[in-house]
Amino acid sequence: MKKGSRLFQRFFLLKIAILWVALSFTLNCAGVKPEQKHEQKPAPPVEEKVQQPKKEETPDSRPAPEPPPKPAPPAVSPSVSEPPKVTLPSPPPSLRTTKVIWDSVNLREGPGLNYRVIGSVRKGTSLSILEDKGNWLRVRLQDGSEAWVSKAAISEAPKPPPSTTPKPKPM
């Protein structure tokens, strides 16, 4: 047998083994076992009403009280467990918004002047704040795109502290 043919056979067997493992994994992850495909759930029990013969009423007899209702049979759990209930995450809290106060400001790929400019916005543009990093904010524009902008260019820019020059004392 040639060496190339032998190598081909090994490679072919390896591919078959990988496909078999992938198929087995897929079926097990789906929660479907081959035996369960054709099972039928048992039908719920049917209650039959039995009529009791009527008694002849006498003038001084009173109607008999009705018997208390029978308690419902306990619920039969299905043979296949129900999938777990998925709870969706609560919507994110509303984002803080800010406005551009410069005539025009560059939007960047990252928090710094060394990042590429990917656009610009004009004064008065409303931005939603996603992240705060140093002197930069990651913002979402009204069209849904995201970028970084300098804090100095927006209405939430830090205000300079009041001057601390001492007041002269009267003489």
URKAHU-V944411 format. One record per residue. N is the residue number from 1. OMEGA is omega in whole degrees, 0 to 359 (NA if undefined). NEAR is the number of other ideal C-beta (glycine too) atoms within 12 Angstrom. Layout:
n=[N/N]
omega=[OMEGA/OMEGA]
near=[NEAR/NEAR]
This chain:
n=[1/2/3/4/5/6/7/8/9/10/11/12/13/14/15/16/17/18/19/20/21/22/23/24/25/26/27/28/29/30/31/32/33/34/35/36/37/38/39/40/41/42/43/44/45/46/47/48/49/50/51/52/53/54/55/56/57/58/59/60/61/62/63/64/65/66/67/68/69/70/71/72/73/74/75/76/77/78/79/80/81/82/83/84/85/86/87/88/89/90/91/92/93/94/95/96/97/98/99/100/101/102/103/104/105/106/107/108/109/110/111/112/113/114/115/116/117/118/119/120/121/122/123/124/125/126/127/128/129/130/131/132/133/134/135/136/137/138/139/140/141/142/143/144/145/146/147/148/149/150/151/152/153/154/155/156/157/158/159/160/161/162/163/164/165/166/167/168/169/170/171]
omega=[182/181/180/179/179/179/178/180/179/180/179/179/178/178/179/180/179/178/180/179/180/180/179/180/181/180/180/179/180/179/181/175/183/181/186/185/188/178/176/178/178/180/179/181/180/179/177/177/179/179/178/178/182/176/175/181/173/184/184/178/179/178/180/178/180/179/180/181/179/178/181/178/180/181/179/179/180/181/178/182/180/178/180/179/181/176/181/178/180/180/181/179/182/184/174/178/178/179/177/180/175/178/178/179/180/173/186/179/183/184/177/180/180/178/184/175/182/178/176/178/183/180/178/179/180/182/175/183/180/185/180/180/181/180/183/176/170/187/174/178/182/179/177/180/182/180/177/180/180/178/183/186/184/185/177/180/179/179/178/180/179/181/183/177/182/178/179/179/177/180/NA]
near=[9/8/9/10/11/12/13/14/15/15/14/14/14/14/14/14/14/14/14/14/14/14/15/16/12/13/17/14/11/14/14/16/15/12/10/17/12/9/13/10/12/11/7/12/11/8/11/7/8/8/6/9/6/8/10/7/10/8/6/5/9/9/9/10/6/8/8/6/8/11/7/10/10/8/8/12/10/14/13/15/9/10/10/7/6/7/6/6/7/6/7/10/9/8/19/21/20/28/24/32/23/21/13/17/33/25/33/27/20/21/23/17/17/11/19/14/20/17/21/20/32/19/16/17/29/22/35/28/28/24/20/20/19/16/18/31/36/28/39/26/27/16/15/10/18/24/35/37/47/33/28/21/31/32/24/24/20/14/9/8/7/6/7/7/7/6/7/6/5/4/3]
